[in-house]
Amino acid sequence: MKPSALVRYLGQVKDFEKPKANLEQYATDKEMAVDVINLIDEEVGLEGNTVLDLGCGCGMLSIAASAMGAAYCLGVEIDEDAAAICRENVEELDCEEVVDIVIADALTIPLPENFFDVVLLNPPFGTKKNEGIDVQFVEKGLKCVKEGGSVYSFHKSSTRRFMLKKGEELGAETKAVAQMRWKLSKTYRFHKKNAVDIDVDVICFTKKKN
């Protein structure tokens, strides 16, 4: 699917109705999702592959992966409200045959190891009370991806050096493949500005072959 068509397609994806601050829930920008999915498709290919979306939220990345030809995509979401919206999105966009949604804690759910071709992560940034949770998501993703497979994850650009080092410590080849500007609209009461731009890296963690 061409980028312009994919943007229009993802424009139908419904966002969080009542985002929860403790889960650091923010809507995934559709233009950024398209850029990331196309980048992944160019690097490793999505057509015919299995994809895991840990902390899938309302399903933006899972649905985008299915539109690019993924054979199967499993989305894991801890929040029942978000999972319900995700299921609704999947049904309305006719990708039920490809995308499955499971309500569970992405960090503790038992998943097959060395199984998925690609893992997608848009984890909490590890701010507020969730310090270190971004690294835990990467570690989980690396357990689930095949040897030679890749985990693509969003992180604040200010944490780039830290995340690249952590990825290496987890036994992965790491590289920042893109830097993007994420415009976050005012979502919670404690936000003082109507919108803020955050520099976000897309980091690729490739699981080394034994």
TAKALIN-V728166 format. One record per residue. N is the residue number from 1. SS is DSSP state (h for helix, s for strand, l for the rest). BURIAL is b if it has 9 or more other ideal C-beta (glycine too) atoms within 8 Angstrom, else e. D_FIRST is the distance of its C-alpha to the first C-alpha in Angstrom with 1 decimal. Layout:
# TAKALIN-V728166
n=N ss=SS burial=BURIAL d_first=D_FIRST
n=N ss=SS burial=BURIAL d_first=D_FIRST
This chain:
# TAKALIN-V728166
n=1 ss=l burial=e d_first=0.0
n=2 ss=l burial=e d_first=3.8
n=3 ss=h burial=b d_first=6.5
n=4 ss=h burial=e d_first=8.4
n=5 ss=h burial=e d_first=6.4
n=6 ss=h burial=b d_first=6.1
n=7 ss=h burial=b d_first=9.7
n=8 ss=h burial=e d_first=10.7
n=9 ss=h burial=b d_first=9.6
n=10 ss=h burial=b d_first=11.5
n=11 ss=l burial=e d_first=14.2
n=12 ss=l burial=e d_first=15.4
n=13 ss=l burial=b d_first=16.4
n=14 ss=l burial=e d_first=20.2
n=15 ss=l burial=e d_first=22.0
n=16 ss=l burial=b d_first=25.4
n=17 ss=l burial=e d_first=28.2
n=18 ss=l burial=e d_first=31.0
n=19 ss=l burial=b d_first=29.8
n=20 ss=l burial=e d_first=32.4
n=21 ss=h burial=b d_first=33.9
n=22 ss=h burial=e d_first=35.3
n=23 ss=h burial=b d_first=31.8
n=24 ss=l burial=b d_first=30.4
n=25 ss=l burial=b d_first=27.7
n=26 ss=l burial=e d_first=25.5
n=27 ss=l burial=b d_first=22.3
n=28 ss=l burial=b d_first=19.3
n=29 ss=l burial=e d_first=18.0
n=30 ss=h burial=b d_first=14.4
n=31 ss=h burial=e d_first=13.9
n=32 ss=h burial=b d_first=15.5
n=33 ss=h burial=b d_first=13.5
n=34 ss=h burial=b d_first=10.2
n=35 ss=h burial=b d_first=12.4
n=36 ss=h burial=b d_first=13.8
n=37 ss=h burial=b d_first=10.9
n=38 ss=h burial=b d_first=9.5
n=39 ss=h burial=b d_first=13.2
n=40 ss=h burial=b d_first=13.8
n=41 ss=h burial=b d_first=11.1
n=42 ss=h burial=e d_first=12.8
n=43 ss=h burial=b d_first=16.1
n=44 ss=l burial=b d_first=16.3
n=45 ss=l burial=e d_first=13.1
n=46 ss=l burial=b d_first=11.8
n=47 ss=l burial=b d_first=11.1
n=48 ss=l burial=e d_first=14.4
n=49 ss=l burial=b d_first=16.0
n=50 ss=s burial=b d_first=18.0
n=51 ss=s burial=b d_first=17.5
n=52 ss=s burial=b d_first=20.3
n=53 ss=s burial=b d_first=19.9
n=54 ss=s burial=b d_first=23.5
n=55 ss=l burial=b d_first=24.5
n=56 ss=l burial=b d_first=21.2
n=57 ss=l burial=b d_first=22.6
n=58 ss=l burial=b d_first=20.8
n=59 ss=l burial=b d_first=17.7
n=60 ss=h burial=b d_first=15.2
n=61 ss=h burial=b d_first=14.4
n=62 ss=h burial=b d_first=14.7
n=63 ss=h burial=b d_first=12.3
n=64 ss=h burial=b d_first=9.7
n=65 ss=h burial=b d_first=10.5
n=66 ss=h burial=b d_first=10.4
n=67 ss=h burial=b d_first=6.8
n=68 ss=l burial=b d_first=6.2
n=69 ss=l burial=e d_first=8.8
n=70 ss=l burial=b d_first=12.0
n=71 ss=l burial=e d_first=14.9
n=72 ss=s burial=e d_first=16.9
n=73 ss=s burial=b d_first=17.1
n=74 ss=s burial=b d_first=20.5
n=75 ss=s burial=b d_first=21.0
n=76 ss=s burial=b d_first=24.6
n=77 ss=s burial=b d_first=26.1
n=78 ss=l burial=b d_first=29.8
n=79 ss=l burial=b d_first=29.9
n=80 ss=h burial=e d_first=30.3
n=81 ss=h burial=b d_first=29.4
n=82 ss=h burial=b d_first=26.1
n=83 ss=h burial=b d_first=25.4
n=84 ss=h burial=e d_first=26.2
n=85 ss=h burial=b d_first=23.7
n=86 ss=h burial=b d_first=21.0
n=87 ss=h burial=b d_first=21.9
n=88 ss=h burial=b d_first=21.8
n=89 ss=h burial=b d_first=18.3
n=90 ss=h burial=b d_first=17.2
n=91 ss=h burial=e d_first=19.1
n=92 ss=h burial=e d_first=18.0
n=93 ss=l burial=b d_first=14.3
n=94 ss=l burial=e d_first=15.1
n=95 ss=l burial=b d_first=14.3
n=96 ss=l burial=e d_first=18.0
n=97 ss=l burial=e d_first=17.8
n=98 ss=l burial=b d_first=15.9
n=99 ss=s burial=b d_first=17.2
n=100 ss=s burial=e d_first=21.0
n=101 ss=s burial=b d_first=22.9
n=102 ss=s burial=b d_first=26.4
n=103 ss=s burial=e d_first=28.9
n=104 ss=l burial=b d_first=30.7
n=105 ss=l burial=e d_first=31.7
n=106 ss=l burial=b d_first=29.0
n=107 ss=l burial=e d_first=31.9
n=108 ss=l burial=e d_first=34.2
n=109 ss=l burial=b d_first=32.2
n=110 ss=l burial=e d_first=33.0
n=111 ss=l burial=b d_first=29.8
n=112 ss=l burial=e d_first=29.7
n=113 ss=l burial=e d_first=30.2
n=114 ss=l burial=e d_first=28.5
n=115 ss=l burial=b d_first=25.9
n=116 ss=s burial=b d_first=22.4
n=117 ss=s burial=b d_first=20.2
n=118 ss=s burial=b d_first=18.8
n=119 ss=s burial=b d_first=20.4
n=120 ss=s burial=b d_first=19.0
n=121 ss=s burial=b d_first=21.8
n=122 ss=l burial=b d_first=22.2
n=123 ss=l burial=b d_first=26.0
n=124 ss=l burial=b d_first=28.9
n=125 ss=l burial=b d_first=30.0
n=126 ss=l burial=b d_first=33.4
n=127 ss=l burial=e d_first=35.2
n=128 ss=l burial=e d_first=37.9
n=129 ss=l burial=e d_first=39.1
n=130 ss=l burial=b d_first=36.2
n=131 ss=l burial=e d_first=37.3
n=132 ss=l burial=e d_first=35.9
n=133 ss=h burial=b d_first=33.3
n=134 ss=h burial=b d_first=30.4
n=135 ss=h burial=b d_first=32.1
n=136 ss=h burial=b d_first=32.6
n=137 ss=h burial=b d_first=28.9
n=138 ss=h burial=b d_first=28.2
n=139 ss=h burial=b d_first=31.1
n=140 ss=h burial=b d_first=29.8
n=141 ss=h burial=b d_first=26.3
n=142 ss=h burial=b d_first=28.0
n=143 ss=h burial=b d_first=30.1
n=144 ss=h burial=b d_first=27.2
n=145 ss=s burial=b d_first=25.0
n=146 ss=s burial=b d_first=25.9
n=147 ss=s burial=e d_first=28.0
n=148 ss=s burial=e d_first=25.8
n=149 ss=s burial=b d_first=23.0
n=150 ss=s burial=b d_first=21.9
n=151 ss=s burial=b d_first=22.2
n=152 ss=s burial=b d_first=20.3
n=153 ss=s burial=b d_first=22.2
n=154 ss=s burial=b d_first=22.8
n=155 ss=s burial=b d_first=26.4
n=156 ss=s burial=b d_first=28.5
n=157 ss=h burial=b d_first=28.9
n=158 ss=h burial=e d_first=32.6
n=159 ss=h burial=b d_first=32.6
n=160 ss=h burial=b d_first=30.8
n=161 ss=h burial=e d_first=33.9
n=162 ss=h burial=e d_first=34.9
n=163 ss=h burial=b d_first=31.6
n=164 ss=h burial=b d_first=31.3
n=165 ss=h burial=e d_first=34.9
n=166 ss=h burial=b d_first=34.4
n=167 ss=h burial=b d_first=31.5
n=168 ss=h burial=b d_first=33.9
n=169 ss=h burial=e d_first=36.6
n=170 ss=l burial=b d_first=34.3
n=171 ss=l burial=e d_first=34.0
n=172 ss=s burial=b d_first=30.5
n=173 ss=s burial=e d_first=29.4
n=174 ss=s burial=b d_first=28.2
n=175 ss=s burial=e d_first=26.4
n=176 ss=s burial=b d_first=25.0
n=177 ss=s burial=b d_first=21.7
n=178 ss=s burial=b d_first=21.0
n=179 ss=s burial=e d_first=23.0
n=180 ss=s burial=b d_first=21.6
n=181 ss=s burial=e d_first=23.5
n=182 ss=s burial=b d_first=23.1
n=183 ss=s burial=b d_first=24.8
n=184 ss=s burial=b d_first=26.5
n=185 ss=s burial=e d_first=28.0
n=186 ss=l burial=e d_first=31.5
n=187 ss=l burial=b d_first=31.1
n=188 ss=l burial=e d_first=34.5
n=189 ss=l burial=e d_first=38.1
n=190 ss=l burial=e d_first=38.9
n=191 ss=l burial=e d_first=36.4
n=192 ss=l burial=e d_first=38.4
n=193 ss=l burial=e d_first=35.8
n=194 ss=l burial=e d_first=33.3
n=195 ss=s burial=e d_first=30.5
n=196 ss=s burial=e d_first=30.5
n=197 ss=s burial=e d_first=28.2
n=198 ss=s burial=b d_first=28.0
n=199 ss=s burial=b d_first=27.0
n=200 ss=s burial=b d_first=24.8
n=201 ss=s burial=b d_first=24.1
n=202 ss=s burial=b d_first=21.4
n=203 ss=s burial=b d_first=23.6
n=204 ss=s burial=b d_first=22.8
n=205 ss=s burial=b d_first=25.5
n=206 ss=s burial=b d_first=25.5
n=207 ss=s burial=b d_first=28.0
n=208 ss=l burial=e d_first=30.5
n=209 ss=l burial=e d_first=31.5
n=210 ss=l burial=e d_first=35.1
